Amino acid sequence: MDLGKIQAALRDARLDGWLFYDFHNRDVLSYRVLGMDPAKFTSRRWFYLIPAAGEPRKLAHRVEPTKLDLLPGKKEMYLSWRELHRKIGELLRGMRRVAMQYSPLSNIPYVSMVDGGILELVRQTGVEVVSSADLVQTFEAVLDQEAYQSHVEAAARVDRIRDEAFAEVGRRIHAGKPPTEYEIQQFIVRRFGEEGLTCKGENPIVGVNDHPANPHFEPTPENSYTLKAGDTLLIDLWAKLDRPKAVFYDITWCGFIGRGQVPPRYAEIFATVRDARRAAVDFVRRRFAAAEAVAGFEVDDACRKVVADAGYGAEFVHRTGHSIGEEVHGNGVNIDNLETRDERLLVPGICFSVEPGIYLEGEMAARSEINVFITPAGEVTVAGRQQEELVVVDA
């Protein structure tokens, strides 16, 4: 935990403090920001207040008196619930506005960790509670150079494995042993291990024809189709270097298993999502070049407009993109004005996906996914290759 940096951020945001709270390890964000071990069981409630200036304050239960001992600051203890209520007031004395892991109307549910009862306890002291979403992004989702380099290294390996997976489909068909979706998925997982990558048990999506019209289709030995000429093929794969603090790389590519013409409608929906992806990145680049703020929901709007104008707005059934970090779905701004309205700003140091998709139920689907990183200098960059044309697998 960098106390000085947190306090400077609080002053910039005109907040009096940041109040961390947990019970039964529910708020992993608190542990990550404070540098605590989330694996150590917490059976009693604890509070940790970082003021914009001065010494932090702790409130721990007498059954777990050492819970916050690794953190700086003065410690107070409580035993009964009556004592807890009183000491929360003492903890917050002099505070007017504090941040907590809370989101008004749950617009950003990824940081909405504090339960309603605790919010009531804090508010009855006269303190205004505001969302910590922007603070969480600053201290949890902004990548340093080492983290970003791990993302770039993962990109090179994952891109290579993606190409191998498409080639493996063609090789197996040529050999008279056409693979199933599940077998190609397991080929990718095996290659991840050989290349020093991990997907943390969340395996890639390999789907043909109508299967990827379910955006989170998961192939199994029981539900898999056997791949054949004429199939439309979507591969969504994500992985990171198998080492601490590595950052994920997450992409989706589309192809057609050859012999015959690519179905015109498939070519159309792929071109549409590709153009929407380009429009989203161009929008971000224009804003940063003009030194204008840009929020996640605005990028979603710019991307979604392209799909809607092509007549497929109702078939774009998810947000445009998500934060990427040590988890494939990170804790920074999402590119979203559909599932939530993410008003957090895109800032230097963040990484996120742009992945518009069109899902024609019972028929086919196309998605084009890239990873965008904003450098400390404000340059909008993309790691790895960007798909511009459908992959045609020689069958």
Residue pairs with C-beta under 8 A, 6 or more apart in sequence:
1 33
1 34
1 35
1 71
2 139
3 50
3 56
3 72
5 139
6 18
6 33
6 50
6 135
6 139
7 50
7 51
7 52
7 53
9 135
9 138
9 139
10 16
10 17
10 18
10 50
10 51
10 52
10 99
10 135
11 52
11 53
13 99
13 134
13 135
14 97
15 52
15 97
15 98
15 99
15 130
16 51
16 52
16 94
16 95
16 96
16 97
16 98
17 49
17 50
17 51
17 52
17 92
17 95
17 98
17 99
18 49
18 50
18 98
18 99
18 100
18 132
18 135
19 47
19 48
19 49
19 92
19 98
19 99
19 100
19 122
19 129
20 27
20 30
20 33
20 34
20 47
20 48
20 49
20 50
20 100
20 101
21 27
21 30
21 45
21 46
21 47
21 48
21 100
21 101
21 114
21 118
22 30
22 31
22 42
22 45
22 46
23 42
23 44
23 45
23 46
24 41
24 42
24 43
25 31
25 38
25 41
25 42
26 113
27 101
27 113
27 114
28 38
29 101
29 111
29 113
29 136
29 140
29 331
30 36
30 48
30 101
30 113
31 37
31 38
32 38
32 140
32 331
33 136
33 139
33 140
34 48
34 71
35 70
36 70
36 71
42 64
42 67
43 63
43 64
44 60
44 61
44 63
44 64
44 67
45 61
45 84
46 58
46 59
46 60
46 61
46 64
46 67
46 68
47 58
47 59
47 60
47 88
47 91
48 56
48 57
48 58
48 59
48 68
48 71
48 73
49 56
49 57
49 58
49 59
49 91
49 92
49 95
49 98
50 56
51 57
51 95
55 72
55 73
55 74
56 71
56 72
56 73
56 74
57 73
57 74
57 76
57 91
58 68
58 71
58 73
58 74
58 75
58 76
59 75
59 76
59 77
59 78
59 84
59 87
59 88
59 91
60 66
60 67
60 68
60 75
60 76
60 77
60 78
61 67
61 77
61 78
61 79
62 77
62 78
62 79
65 77
68 75
69 75
76 87
76 90
76 91
78 84
78 87
85 121
88 121
88 122
88 125
89 125
92 98
92 122
92 125
92 127
95 127
96 127
96 128
97 127
97 128
97 130
98 122
98 127
98 128
98 129
98 130
99 129
99 130
99 131
99 132
99 135
100 114
100 119
100 122
100 129
100 130
100 131
100 132
101 111
101 112
101 113
101 114
101 132
101 136
102 111
102 112
102 113
102 114
102 119
102 129
102 130
102 131
102 132
103 109
103 111
103 112
103 131
103 133
104 131
106 112
106 340
107 340
107 341
107 342
107 343
108 131
108 133
108 340
108 342
108 343
108 344
109 340
110 331
110 334
111 131
111 132
111 133
111 136
111 331
119 129
122 129
123 129
133 344
134 344
134 345
136 331
137 323
137 331
137 332
137 333
137 344
137 347
137 350
138 347
140 325
140 330
140 331
140 332
141 323
141 325
141 330
141 331
141 332
141 333
141 349
141 350
141 351
142 332
142 347
142 348
142 349
142 350
143 151
143 247
143 325
143 349
143 350
143 351
143 373
144 349
146 245
147 245
147 246
147 247
147 325
147 326
148 247
148 351
148 373
150 240
150 241
150 243
150 245
150 246
150 247
151 240
151 246
151 247
151 248
151 249
151 324
151 351
151 371
151 373
151 383
152 383
153 241
154 197
154 239
154 240
154 241
154 246
154 247
154 248
154 249
155 249
155 371
155 383
155 384
156 384
157 195
157 196
157 197
157 239
158 197
158 237
158 238
158 239
158 249
158 251
158 384
159 251
159 384
159 385
160 195
161 188
161 191
161 192
161 195
161 197
161 237
162 188
162 235
162 237
162 251
162 253
164 187
164 191
165 184
165 187
165 188
165 191
165 206
165 235
165 237
166 233
166 235
166 253
166 255
166 391
166 393
167 393
168 179
168 184
168 187
169 179
169 184
169 227
169 233
169 257
169 393
169 395
170 257
170 393
170 394
170 395
172 178
172 179
172 183
172 227
173 179
173 227
173 228
173 229
173 257
173 393
173 395
174 394
174 395
178 226
178 227
178 228
179 187
179 226
179 227
180 219
180 221
180 224
180 225
180 226
180 227
181 206
181 207
181 208
181 211
181 219
181 224
181 225
181 227
182 206
182 219
182 220
182 221
182 224
183 224
184 206
184 227
184 235
185 203
185 204
185 205
185 206
185 219
188 203
188 204
188 206
188 235
188 237
189 199
189 203
189 204
192 198
192 199
192 239
196 241
196 242
197 239
197 240
197 241
197 242
198 239
198 240
198 241
198 242
199 237
199 238
199 239
199 328
200 328
202 238
202 328
203 218
204 235
204 236
204 237
204 238
205 212
205 216
205 217
205 218
205 219
205 234
205 235
205 236
205 237
205 252
206 219
206 233
206 234
206 235
207 214
207 217
207 219
207 233
207 234
207 365
208 225
208 227
208 231
208 232
208 233
208 234
208 257
209 225
209 231
209 232
209 363
209 364
210 361
210 362
210 363
210 364
210 365
211 217
211 219
211 225
212 234
212 236
212 359
212 364
212 365
212 367
213 359
213 360
213 361
213 362
213 363
213 364
213 365
214 359
215 317
215 318
215 357
215 359
215 365
215 367
225 231
227 233
227 257
228 257
228 395
229 257
229 258
229 259
229 260
229 395
230 257
230 259
230 260
231 256
231 257
232 254
232 255
232 256
232 257
232 263
232 266
232 364
232 365
232 366
233 254
233 255
233 256
233 257
233 391
233 393
234 252
234 253
234 254
234 255
234 365
234 366
234 367
235 252
235 253
235 254
235 255
236 250
236 251
236 252
236 367
236 369
237 250
237 251
237 252
238 248
238 249
238 250
238 251
238 328
239 248
239 249
240 246
240 247
240 248
240 249
240 326
240 328
245 326
246 326
247 324
247 325
247 326
247 351
248 324
248 325
248 326
248 327
248 328
248 330
249 324
249 371
249 383
249 384
250 324
250 328
250 353
250 369
250 371
251 369
251 370
251 371
251 384
252 355
252 357
252 367
252 368
252 369
253 368
253 369
253 387
253 391
254 270
254 366
254 367
254 368
254 387
254 390
254 391
255 390
255 391
255 392
255 393
256 262
256 263
256 266
256 390
256 391
256 392
256 393
257 393
257 395
258 392
258 393
258 394
258 395
259 395
262 390
262 392
263 364
265 360
265 363
265 364
266 364
266 366
266 390
267 390
268 310
269 312
269 358
269 360
269 364
269 365
269 366
270 366
270 368
270 390
272 306
272 307
272 310
272 312
272 356
272 358
272 366
273 307
273 356
273 357
273 358
273 366
273 367
273 368
274 368
274 387
274 388
275 306
276 303
276 304
276 306
276 307
276 356
276 368
277 303
277 354
277 355
277 356
277 368
277 369
277 370
277 386
279 302
279 303
279 305
279 306
280 299
280 300
280 302
280 303
280 320
280 321
280 335
280 354
280 356
281 354
281 370
281 372
281 380
281 382
283 294
283 298
283 299
283 302
283 303
284 294
284 299
284 346
284 372
284 374
284 380
285 380
287 293
287 294
287 346
288 294
288 346
288 374
288 378
288 379
288 380
291 378
293 345
294 345
294 346
295 333
295 342
295 343
295 344
295 345
295 346
296 333
296 334
296 335
296 336
296 337
296 342
296 343
296 344
296 345
296 346
296 352
297 336
297 337
297 341
297 342
297 343
298 337
299 320
299 321
299 335
299 346
299 354
300 319
300 320
300 321
300 335
300 336
300 337
300 338
300 342
301 337
303 320
303 335
303 354
303 356
304 313
304 316
304 320
304 337
304 338
304 356
306 356
307 313
307 315
307 316
307 356
307 358
308 316
312 358
315 358
315 359
315 360
316 356
316 357
316 358
316 359
317 357
317 359
318 338
318 339
318 357
319 334
319 335
319 336
319 337
319 338
319 339
319 340
320 335
320 336
320 338
320 354
320 355
320 356
321 334
321 335
321 336
321 352
321 353
321 354
321 355
321 372
322 329
322 330
322 334
322 335
322 336
322 352
322 353
323 329
323 330
323 331
323 332
323 333
323 334
323 350
323 351
323 352
324 330
324 351
324 352
324 353
324 371
325 331
325 332
325 351
330 351
330 352
332 344
332 350
332 351
332 352
333 342
333 344
333 345
333 346
333 347
333 350
333 352
334 340
334 342
334 352
335 342
335 352
335 353
335 354
336 342
346 352
346 374
347 374
348 374
348 375
348 376
348 377
348 378
349 374
349 375
349 376
350 373
350 374
351 371
351 372
351 373
351 374
352 371
352 372
353 369
353 370
353 371
353 372
354 369
354 370
354 372
355 367
355 368
355 369
355 370
356 367
356 368
357 365
357 366
357 367
357 368
358 365
358 366
358 367
359 365
368 387
370 382
370 384
370 386
371 382
371 383
371 384
372 380
372 381
372 382
373 380
373 381
373 382
373 383
374 380
374 381
375 381
